[in-house]
Amino acid sequence: MSEVSWIDPSLLGFYSLASSPAPLPHLREAAHTAILRQANALAEAATVRRFRVALGDHDYSWGSAERVLHRAALFLMADSLQPSPRLRQSALDQLAWILGNNAADHSFVTTFGTNPVLRPWHWKYRDYGVVLPGWAVGGPDSFPEGVDPALKALQQQGTAPARCYVDLCSRNGSWASNEGQISEEAALVFVTGVLRVSAGR
């Protein structure tokens, strides 16, 4: 069990067990323990990384920004089960990374943060030149599989994994680093929503 992904959404089931009074106590406790163990391990690893991001060099693949958002969501789920200033701060650190506190010096969300996305790989921008506000994109991608020509050229220059991002939408734009999908948007809404609602607790 790790953060939610389109391949493995099992965290949602674990969280349902851990936060519900209905399951048998041993199931609830096992789910609770699994979530806290994973969240604390990722948060601890992030403390020694630049920008305190919960990504290793091998994690900068297609959808790295989505992975960061889902790890922030994991931190917040764990924090809701057992309040922890460190886990909450780790979630805030991930959101800060998304909004521009990163090696690319680029927010991976349109119209928000430092140096936000201007040319998302999205049909609305491609066809009408309209940028939807608050649209999260995939983020840095250092893997050569399925890469677009613009990103491939950047990778071949020996660019560091955390900087392999191209804000470009055209026939030769960067779908491998600049495309947003509904899964990124859902994670962004969840993380910002939980942080806002819990800000006064």
C-alpha positions in Angstrom: 0.0 0.0 0.0 1.3 3.4 -1.0 -0.2 6.7 -2.2 -3.3 6.5 -4.5 -2.5 6.0 -8.2 -4.5 4.9 -11.2 -2.7 1.6 -10.9 -3.4 1.1 -7.2 -6.1 2.9 -5.4 -6.0 0.6 -2.4 -5.1 3.4 0.1 -8.7 4.6 -0.2 -9.9 1.2 1.0 -7.3 1.2 3.8 -8.5 4.7 4.9 -12.1 3.7 4.8 -11.3 0.8 7.2 -9.1 2.9 9.4 -11.6 5.8 9.8 -14.8 3.8 10.1 -16.3 2.5 13.4 -17.9 -0.3 11.5 -15.1 -2.8 10.7 -13.8 -5.3 13.2 -11.2 -3.6 15.5 -8.3 -5.7 14.3 -9.0 -4.7 10.7 -9.3 -1.0 11.7 -6.0 -1.1 13.7 -4.2 -2.9 10.9 -5.3 -0.3 8.3 -4.5 2.5 10.7 -1.0 1.2 11.3 -0.3 0.6 7.6 -1.3 4.2 6.6 0.8 5.8 9.4 3.8 3.6 8.6 3.8 4.5 5.0 3.2 8.2 5.6 5.9 8.5 8.2 8.4 6.7 6.0 7.8 9.0 3.1 7.8 12.1 5.3 11.1 11.1 6.9 12.7 10.5 3.5 11.5 13.9 2.3 13.2 15.7 5.2 16.7 15.1 3.7 15.7 16.0 0.1 16.0 19.4 -1.5 12.7 21.3 -1.2 11.6 18.5 1.2 9.8 16.8 -1.7 8.6 13.2 -1.3 10.3 12.1 -4.6 13.5 10.3 -5.2 15.4 10.7 -8.5 13.8 7.6 -9.8 10.3 9.1 -9.2 10.6 11.8 -11.9 8.5 9.9 -14.5 5.3 10.7 -16.2 2.9 12.3 -13.7 5.5 13.2 -11.1 3.5 16.2 -9.9 0.5 13.9 -9.5 2.6 11.6 -7.4 3.6 14.5 -5.2 -0.1 15.5 -4.7 -1.1 12.0 -3.9 1.7 11.7 -1.3 0.5 15.0 0.2 -3.0 13.4 0.4 -1.5 10.4 2.1 0.1 12.7 4.7 -3.2 14.4 5.3 -5.1 11.1 5.7 -2.5 9.9 8.2 -2.7 13.2 10.0 -6.5 12.9 10.3 -6.1 9.5 11.9 -3.4 10.6 14.3 -2.7 14.4 14.3 0.9 15.1 13.6 2.5 18.5 13.0 5.2 16.8 11.0 2.8 15.1 8.6 0.8 18.2 8.1 4.0 20.2 7.4 5.0 17.5 4.9 1.7 17.9 3.1 2.3 21.7 3.0 5.8 21.1 1.7 4.5 19.0 -1.2 2.0 21.7 -2.1 4.8 24.3 -2.0 6.8 22.1 -4.4 3.8 21.9 -6.8 3.4 25.7 -6.7 7.0 26.6 -7.6 9.3 25.7 -4.7 11.2 23.2 -6.8 14.3 22.7 -9.0 12.5 23.8 -12.1 11.4 27.1 -10.4 8.0 26.5 -12.0 4.5 26.1 -10.6 2.9 23.0 -12.2 -0.6 24.7 -11.9 -2.0 27.3 -14.3 -2.5 30.8 -12.9 -1.2 29.9 -9.4 2.2 30.0 -7.7 5.6 31.0 -8.9 6.1 31.0 -12.7 2.8 29.1 -13.4 2.1 27.0 -16.4 1.2 29.2 -19.4 0.8 26.6 -22.2 -0.8 23.5 -20.8 -1.1 20.5 -23.1 -4.9 20.7 -23.1 -7.4 20.9 -26.0 -8.9 24.2 -24.6 -5.6 25.9 -24.8 -4.5 24.2 -28.1 -7.8 25.0 -29.9 -8.8 28.3 -28.3 -5.8 29.7 -26.5 -7.7 29.6 -23.2 -5.9 28.6 -20.0 -8.2 27.0 -17.4 -7.3 28.4 -14.0 -6.0 25.9 -11.4 -5.2 23.2 -13.9 -2.4 20.9 -12.7 0.0 19.3 -15.2 2.1 16.2 -15.1 5.5 17.7 -14.1 9.1 16.7 -14.6 9.6 13.5 -16.5 13.1 12.1 -16.9 12.2 8.8 -18.4 12.6 8.3 -22.2 9.7 6.0 -22.7 6.8 7.6 -24.5 8.5 11.0 -24.4 7.7 13.8 -26.8 10.4 15.5 -29.0 10.5 18.7 -26.9 11.1 16.9 -23.7 13.4 14.3 -25.3 15.7 17.2 -26.5 15.9 18.5 -22.9 16.6 15.0 -21.5 19.4 14.5 -24.0 21.2 17.6 -22.8 21.8 15.8 -19.5 19.2 17.8 -17.6 18.7 16.8 -14.0 15.5 14.7 -13.5 13.8 17.4 -11.4 14.2 19.9 -14.2 12.9 17.8 -17.1 9.8 19.9 -17.7 8.7 21.8 -20.8 5.8 24.3 -20.7 4.7 23.9 -24.3 1.5 23.0 -26.1 1.6 22.7 -29.9 1.9 19.9 -32.4 5.4 19.4 -31.0 4.6 20.3 -27.4 5.3 18.3 -24.3 2.5 15.9 -23.5 4.9 13.9 -21.4 5.5 16.7 -18.9 2.8 19.3 -19.5 -0.5 17.3 -19.9 -3.0 17.4 -17.0 -5.5 14.7 -16.4 -8.5 14.5 -14.1 -6.5 12.5 -11.6 -4.1 15.4 -11.1 -7.0 17.7 -10.7 -8.8 15.5 -8.2 -5.6 15.2 -6.0 -5.0 19.0 -6.2 -8.6 19.7 -5.1 -8.4 17.1 -2.3 -5.1 18.5 -0.9 -6.0 22.2 -1.1 -9.5 21.5 0.2 -8.4 19.5 3.3 -5.7 22.0 4.1 -8.1 24.9 3.9 -10.8 23.2 6.0 -8.3 22.1 8.6 -6.4 25.4 8.7 -8.2 26.5 11.9 -8.1 23.4 13.9 
